Amino acid sequence: MKSLFLCCLAIVLVALSSSAIPLPELEKSYEARCSALLNGKQESLKTLRESYLGALAKIEAKYQRAGRLDEVLLVKKEAKSIEDGTWPLSALPEQISLETNAPRKIYLSKHIAIEQEAAKELVQAADTMDKALDAQVVSLTKTGDLVNAKLAKTIKDGLDENPDISGARKLVANVRSDGSSRPALRIRRSGDNKEVLVHYDMRGKVSMDSPISNAEEQDKSIGDTSATVLGEFIGGEGYEVDSGTLFSEIFDKSDLGGITLTEIDHEFAKEIGESSGIALTVHDGAVNAYVSIPAVLPTQSVGGTTRISFDYFIPKSNQAVTGFQLIQGLSGGNPFGDKVFSTTGKWTDESATSEPLSEETTLLLYPVVSPDKKQAKLSSEPIVLREIRISQTRFTASIVQRLGENGVVTESFETPTTQPKFANNGELIPQ
């Protein structure tokens, strides 16, 4: 069957290379060839998906008999991805990798082979069509048929505008037969300044699914990322981000941990129930009481999204000091994340998330005092903090280098001001 298919292919390609065939027939033959290749690819992938889904059904049944609900749900999620035609696939969850890894590897290997074979044949058909159209342009021009000569040139110029053809060329050029790919870019993300090499994904494109590898920064203290794909590195929607820690402090000892207090007293190791933290109380008659954590927040020019989390306790008995809110930089402006932390009577872990609100890097914590209680004895109404965590969850990123074949640097951007923006707040910028 395959030999017959190849013979038919040869006949078609010979026909396409002839300048004698009329232009409409040439175009029709080419479109039929591309359609046959794409339909053949889809049929092969359908058969492959059915085989893998059968293997997953057996694994799911095994987990079900063992009463392992979490694993059953994870296998169902994997099956749903296959049914939806998701490609590339995300990494297998560790809980099901032992049973699922072997059939998944077979699926990936065959999927890559099918994609690459179809891509190579599409590129070959497009290249043959390109040559045939060149011949048509010359032949039609010689006979004085300039209208069709210009039409042939227009068709030729638009061949690679077809997304199937352009995608096939990228796949052939950038993805190896084992599914690995060459690096396309070196990028740096905002906040922690980590750098990575971004590889082409299994479609030969740069996308959120592009594998990444750590690059060595000049500052050796920056460290590596645990992210494996671009979406995890820059905080893309739907990806589990490798967040950058900007500040973290657990108040379990006699140490302010880098925070400063204005018109606020503190008491270390304040025990509330089974836990403890630092108790903060506002001075009676205070005019501008606040807690300051300097140089921890990204600025508007840096961009991204930051999450600030508190593990805190506010007594129900508080009548005047009813919570606290966060401000970036100087006093005034909207609360960070438009949030007031005001849960009372229990230890609470809550977060506020926001893009940067100013060019200031200092975080200020302001106790919220009821307007009609400002003359009350504020010093008897504590806010107890057990932990503060500040992390960046979405990133802006810039291109440091563009890379060609074999990872050779083709373009380098030495300073931040000259580096093209690659991503903004976890979203890729079209290049």
C-alpha positions as CSV (number, residue, x, y, z in Angstrom):
1,M,0.0,0.0,0.0
2,K,2.8,2.4,0.9
3,S,4.7,1.6,-2.4
4,L,1.5,2.4,-4.4
5,F,1.1,5.6,-2.5
6,L,4.7,6.6,-3.2
7,C,4.3,5.8,-6.9
8,C,1.2,8.0,-7.1
9,L,3.2,10.7,-5.3
10,A,6.0,10.5,-7.9
11,I,3.5,10.8,-10.8
12,V,1.9,13.9,-9.2
13,L,5.2,15.5,-8.6
14,V,6.4,14.9,-12.2
15,A,3.1,16.5,-13.4
16,L,3.5,19.4,-11.1
17,S,7.0,20.1,-12.4
18,S,5.8,20.5,-16.0
19,S,5.2,24.0,-17.4
20,A,2.8,22.5,-19.9
21,I,0.0,21.7,-17.5
22,P,-2.6,24.6,-17.3
23,L,-2.4,26.8,-14.3
24,P,-5.9,25.9,-12.9
25,E,-5.1,22.2,-13.1
26,L,-1.7,22.8,-11.5
27,E,-3.2,24.6,-8.6
28,K,-6.0,22.0,-8.3
29,S,-3.5,19.1,-8.3
30,Y,-1.3,20.8,-5.6
31,E,-4.3,21.5,-3.3
32,A,-5.5,17.9,-3.7
33,R,-2.0,16.7,-2.8
34,C,-1.8,18.8,0.3
35,S,-5.3,17.8,1.3
36,A,-4.4,14.1,0.9
37,L,-1.3,14.5,3.1
38,L,-3.2,16.4,5.8
39,N,-6.1,13.9,5.8
40,G,-3.6,11.0,5.9
41,K,-1.9,12.6,8.9
42,Q,-5.1,13.0,10.7
43,E,-6.1,9.4,10.1
44,S,-2.8,8.1,11.4
45,L,-3.1,10.3,14.5
46,K,-6.6,9.1,15.1
47,T,-5.5,5.5,15.0
48,L,-2.6,6.3,17.4
49,R,-4.9,8.1,19.8
50,E,-7.3,5.2,19.9
51,S,-4.4,2.9,20.7
52,Y,-3.1,5.1,23.6
53,L,-6.7,5.6,24.9
54,G,-7.1,1.9,25.0
55,A,-3.9,1.6,27.1
56,L,-5.1,4.4,29.4
57,A,-8.5,2.7,29.9
58,K,-6.7,-0.5,31.2
59,I,-4.5,1.6,33.6
60,E,-7.6,3.5,34.8
61,A,-9.4,0.2,35.5
62,K,-6.4,-1.0,37.5
63,Y,-6.4,2.1,39.7
64,Q,-10.2,1.9,40.1
65,R,-10.0,-1.7,41.3
66,A,-7.4,-0.6,43.9
67,G,-9.7,2.2,45.0
68,R,-7.1,4.9,44.1
69,L,-9.4,7.8,43.2
70,D,-6.7,10.5,42.7
71,E,-4.9,8.3,40.2
72,V,-8.2,7.5,38.4
73,L,-8.9,11.2,38.0
74,L,-5.4,11.9,36.7
75,V,-5.7,9.2,34.1
76,K,-9.1,10.5,33.0
77,K,-7.5,14.0,32.6
78,E,-4.7,12.5,30.5
79,A,-7.3,10.7,28.3
80,K,-9.3,13.9,27.9
81,S,-6.2,15.7,26.6
82,I,-5.7,12.9,24.1
83,E,-9.3,13.0,23.0
84,D,-9.1,16.8,22.6
85,G,-6.0,16.4,20.4
86,T,-3.8,18.4,22.7
87,W,-0.3,18.7,21.4
88,P,2.3,19.1,22.9
89,L,1.4,17.3,26.1
90,S,2.3,18.6,29.5
91,A,4.4,16.4,31.8
92,L,2.8,13.4,33.4
93,P,1.9,13.8,37.1
94,E,4.3,11.8,39.3
95,Q,1.4,9.8,40.8
96,I,0.6,8.0,37.5
97,S,4.0,8.1,35.8
98,L,5.1,4.6,36.8
99,E,2.1,2.9,35.1
100,T,1.6,5.4,32.3
101,N,5.1,6.4,31.3
102,A,5.8,3.5,28.9
103,P,2.6,3.8,26.7
104,R,3.0,7.6,26.9
105,K,6.5,7.3,25.4
106,I,5.3,5.1,22.6
107,Y,2.5,7.6,21.9
108,L,4.9,10.6,21.8
109,S,7.5,8.8,19.6
110,K,4.9,7.7,17.0
111,H,3.1,11.1,17.2
112,I,6.4,12.9,16.4
113,A,7.2,10.5,13.6
114,I,3.7,11.0,12.0
115,E,4.0,14.8,12.3
116,Q,7.5,14.9,10.8
117,E,6.7,12.6,7.9
118,A,3.7,14.6,6.9
119,A,5.7,17.9,7.4
120,K,8.5,16.7,5.1
121,E,6.1,15.6,2.4
122,L,4.2,18.9,2.6
123,V,7.5,20.8,2.3
124,Q,8.5,18.7,-0.7
125,A,5.1,19.3,-2.4
126,A,5.4,23.0,-1.7
127,D,8.9,23.2,-3.1
128,T,7.9,21.2,-6.2
129,M,4.9,23.6,-6.7
130,D,7.2,26.5,-6.3
131,K,9.4,25.3,-9.1
132,A,6.4,24.5,-11.3
133,L,5.1,28.0,-10.8
134,D,8.4,29.5,-11.7
135,A,8.3,27.5,-14.9
136,Q,4.7,28.7,-15.5
137,V,5.7,32.4,-15.0
138,V,8.4,32.0,-17.6
139,S,6.3,30.0,-20.1
140,L,3.3,32.3,-19.8
141,T,5.4,35.4,-20.1
142,K,7.0,34.1,-23.3
143,T,3.6,33.5,-24.8
144,G,2.4,36.9,-23.9
145,D,-0.2,35.7,-21.4
146,L,0.8,38.3,-18.7
147,V,-2.5,38.0,-16.8
148,N,-1.9,34.4,-16.0
149,A,1.8,34.9,-15.6
150,K,1.1,37.5,-12.8
151,L,-1.4,35.1,-11.3
152,A,1.1,32.3,-11.2
153,K,3.6,34.6,-9.5
154,T,1.0,35.7,-6.9
155,I,0.2,32.0,-6.2
156,K,3.9,31.3,-5.8
157,D,4.5,34.2,-3.5
158,G,1.6,33.1,-1.3
159,L,2.6,29.4,-0.9
160,D,4.2,29.9,2.5
161,E,1.3,32.0,3.8
162,N,-0.6,28.8,4.1
163,P,-0.3,28.0,7.9
164,D,0.0,24.2,7.1
165,I,3.0,24.8,4.9
166,S,4.7,27.4,7.1
167,G,4.1,25.2,10.2
168,A,5.6,22.2,8.3
169,R,8.7,24.2,7.4
170,K,9.2,25.2,11.1
171,L,8.8,21.6,12.2
172,V,11.3,20.3,9.7
173,A,13.8,23.0,10.5
174,N,13.6,23.1,14.3
175,V,12.5,19.7,15.7
176,R,14.7,16.6,15.6
177,S,13.4,13.0,15.0
178,D,13.5,12.3,18.8
179,G,11.3,15.3,19.6
180,S,14.1,17.4,21.0
181,S,14.6,20.9,19.5
182,R,17.2,23.5,19.1
183,P,17.2,26.7,21.2
184,A,15.7,29.8,19.6
185,L,16.2,32.5,22.3
186,R,17.9,33.4,25.5
187,I,15.5,35.5,27.7
188,R,15.6,37.2,31.1
189,R,12.5,37.6,33.2
190,S,11.8,40.6,35.5
191,G,12.0,40.5,39.2
192,D,14.6,37.9,40.0
193,N,16.5,38.3,36.6
194,K,16.7,34.6,35.9
195,E,17.7,33.7,32.4
196,V,16.8,30.6,30.3
197,L,17.2,29.2,26.9
198,V,13.9,28.9,25.1
199,H,13.7,25.9,22.7
200,Y,11.2,25.4,19.9
201,D,8.2,23.3,20.9
202,M,7.2,20.0,19.2
203,R,5.5,22.0,16.4
204,G,8.7,23.9,15.6
205,K,7.4,27.1,17.1
206,V,8.1,29.3,20.2
207,S,5.1,29.0,22.5
208,M,4.1,28.6,26.1
209,D,4.9,24.9,25.6
210,S,8.5,25.5,24.5
211,P,10.9,23.6,26.7
212,I,13.4,25.7,28.6
213,S,16.9,25.1,30.0
214,N,18.7,27.1,32.6
215,A,21.3,29.6,31.4
216,E,24.2,30.8,33.5
217,E,23.8,34.4,34.6
218,Q,26.8,36.7,35.3
219,D,25.4,37.0,38.9
220,K,26.0,33.5,40.3
221,S,23.7,34.1,43.2
222,I,20.5,34.3,41.0
223,G,20.1,30.5,40.9
224,D,18.1,28.3,38.6
225,T,14.4,27.9,37.8
226,S,12.5,24.7,38.4
227,A,10.2,25.5,35.4
228,T,10.4,23.1,32.5
229,V,8.4,25.0,29.9
230,L,8.1,28.7,29.0
231,G,4.6,29.0,30.4
232,E,5.8,27.9,33.9
233,F,8.7,30.4,33.7
234,I,6.8,33.5,32.8
235,G,3.5,32.6,34.6
236,G,1.3,32.0,31.6
237,E,-2.4,31.4,32.1
238,G,-3.1,27.8,33.0
239,Y,0.5,27.0,33.9
240,E,1.9,26.2,37.3
241,V,4.3,29.1,37.7
242,D,7.8,28.8,39.1
243,S,7.2,32.0,41.2
244,G,10.1,34.2,42.2
245,T,10.3,34.8,46.0
246,L,10.8,38.5,46.7
247,F,10.5,38.4,50.5
248,S,9.7,35.7,53.1
249,E,9.6,36.0,56.9
250,I,8.3,33.7,59.6
251,F,8.0,35.5,62.9
252,D,9.0,32.7,65.2
253,K,11.9,34.4,66.9
254,S,12.9,37.8,68.4
255,D,13.7,39.4,65.1
256,L,11.8,42.0,63.0
257,G,13.1,40.3,59.8
258,G,13.8,43.5,57.9
259,I,10.5,45.3,58.7
260,T,10.4,48.7,60.4
261,L,7.6,50.1,62.6
262,T,6.3,53.7,62.8
263,E,4.0,54.6,65.7
264,I,3.6,50.8,66.3
265,D,4.8,48.7,69.2
266,H,5.6,45.0,68.9
267,E,5.6,41.9,71.1
268,F,7.5,38.8,70.0
269,A,6.2,35.3,70.4
270,K,2.6,36.3,71.1
271,E,0.8,33.0,71.6
272,I,-2.7,32.7,70.2
273,G,-4.1,29.2,70.5
274,E,-1.6,26.6,69.2
275,S,0.4,29.2,67.2
276,S,2.3,32.4,67.8
277,G,3.7,35.4,66.0
278,I,4.6,39.0,66.3
279,A,1.8,41.2,67.9
280,L,1.6,44.7,66.5
281,T,-0.3,47.5,68.4
282,V,-0.9,51.0,67.3
283,H,0.2,53.8,69.6
284,D,-2.7,55.6,71.3
285,G,-3.3,58.8,69.4
286,A,-1.1,57.8,66.5
287,V,-1.4,60.0,63.4
288,N,0.4,57.8,60.8
289,A,1.0,54.3,62.0
290,Y,2.4,51.8,59.5
291,V,4.8,48.9,58.9
292,S,7.4,49.2,56.2
293,I,9.1,46.5,54.2
294,P,11.7,48.2,51.9
295,A,12.8,47.4,48.4
296,V,10.6,44.3,47.8
297,L,8.1,45.1,45.1
298,P,8.5,45.3,41.4
299,T,7.8,48.7,39.9
300,Q,5.4,49.7,37.1
301,S,8.3,49.9,34.6
302,V,9.3,46.3,35.5
303,G,5.8,45.0,35.3
304,G,4.4,41.6,36.1
305,T,2.1,40.5,38.9
306,T,2.9,40.1,42.5
307,R,1.1,38.1,45.2
308,I,1.5,39.2,48.9
309,S,0.4,36.6,51.5
310,F,-0.1,37.0,55.2
311,D,-0.8,34.4,57.9
312,Y,-2.4,36.5,60.6
313,F,-4.8,36.7,63.6
314,I,-7.1,39.6,64.5
315,P,-9.0,39.1,67.8
316,K,-12.8,39.3,67.6
317,S,-12.6,41.6,70.6
318,N,-11.0,44.4,68.5
319,Q,-13.4,47.3,68.2
320,A,-11.2,50.0,66.7
321,V,-8.4,48.2,64.8
322,T,-10.4,46.0,62.5
323,G,-7.8,44.9,59.9
324,F,-5.0,46.1,57.7
325,Q,-4.4,47.1,54.1
326,L,-1.3,47.4,51.8
327,I,0.0,50.3,49.9
328,Q,2.9,50.3,47.4
329,G,5.2,53.2,48.1
330,L,4.2,56.5,49.6
331,S,1.1,56.8,51.7
332,G,-2.1,57.2,49.7
333,G,-3.4,55.5,46.5
334,N,-5.5,52.3,46.2
335,P,-4.9,49.4,48.5
336,F,-2.7,46.7,46.9
337,G,-5.1,44.2,45.2
338,D,-8.0,46.4,46.4
339,K,-8.0,44.2,49.5
340,V,-8.5,44.7,53.2
341,F,-7.3,41.9,55.5
342,S,-10.1,41.8,58.1
343,T,-10.9,38.2,59.1
344,T,-11.2,38.0,62.9
345,G,-11.2,35.3,65.5
346,K,-9.0,32.7,63.7
347,W,-5.6,32.2,62.2
348,T,-6.1,33.1,58.5
349,D,-3.9,32.8,55.4
350,E,-4.9,35.3,52.8
351,S,-3.4,37.0,49.8
352,A,-3.6,40.1,47.7
353,T,-2.6,40.1,44.1
354,S,-1.9,43.0,41.8
355,E,0.3,44.4,39.0
356,P,2.7,47.2,40.3
357,L,1.0,50.4,41.3
358,S,3.9,52.8,41.3
359,E,7.6,53.2,40.8
360,E,8.2,52.8,44.5
361,T,9.5,49.4,45.7
362,T,8.6,49.7,49.4
363,L,5.5,47.9,50.8
364,L,3.6,49.7,53.6
365,L,1.1,47.9,55.9
366,Y,-1.5,50.3,57.4
367,P,-3.8,49.2,60.2
368,V,-7.4,50.0,59.5
369,V,-8.9,52.0,62.3
370,S,-12.7,52.7,62.4
371,P,-13.2,56.4,61.9
372,D,-15.4,56.7,65.0
373,K,-12.9,54.8,67.2
374,K,-9.7,56.8,66.6
375,Q,-9.7,58.1,70.2
376,A,-10.1,54.6,71.6
377,K,-7.3,52.7,73.4
378,L,-5.7,51.4,70.2
379,S,-2.7,49.9,72.1
380,S,-4.9,47.1,73.5
381,E,-6.0,45.9,70.1
382,P,-3.3,43.8,68.4
383,I,-2.8,42.4,64.9
384,V,-0.7,39.3,65.1
385,L,1.5,38.3,62.1
386,R,2.9,34.7,61.9
387,E,4.3,34.9,58.3
388,I,4.7,37.3,55.3
389,R,5.4,35.9,51.8
390,I,5.8,38.1,48.7
391,S,6.3,36.4,45.3
392,Q,6.0,37.3,41.7
393,T,3.5,35.1,39.8
394,R,3.6,36.6,36.3
395,F,6.6,38.1,34.6
396,T,7.7,40.5,32.0
397,A,10.6,39.0,29.9
398,S,13.1,40.4,27.4
399,I,15.2,38.9,24.7
400,V,18.9,38.7,25.6
401,Q,20.0,36.7,22.5
402,R,18.6,35.3,19.3
403,L,20.0,31.9,18.4
404,G,20.5,30.2,15.0
405,E,21.4,26.7,14.0
406,N,23.5,24.7,16.5
407,G,22.8,27.4,19.1
408,V,25.0,30.0,17.4
409,V,24.2,33.5,18.6
410,T,22.9,35.5,15.7
411,E,21.9,38.6,17.6
412,S,22.8,39.9,21.0
413,F,21.3,42.7,23.2
414,E,23.8,43.7,25.8
415,T,21.9,46.2,27.9
416,P,18.3,46.1,29.3
417,T,17.3,49.2,27.4
418,T,18.1,47.6,24.1
419,Q,16.5,44.2,24.8
420,P,13.3,43.6,22.9
421,K,10.3,42.8,25.1
422,F,9.3,39.1,24.7
423,A,6.5,38.7,27.2
424,N,4.4,41.1,29.2
425,N,2.7,40.1,32.5
426,G,2.7,36.4,31.5
427,E,1.6,36.8,27.9
428,L,3.8,36.4,24.8
429,I,4.3,39.5,22.7
430,P,4.0,38.7,18.9
431,Q,7.5,38.9,17.4
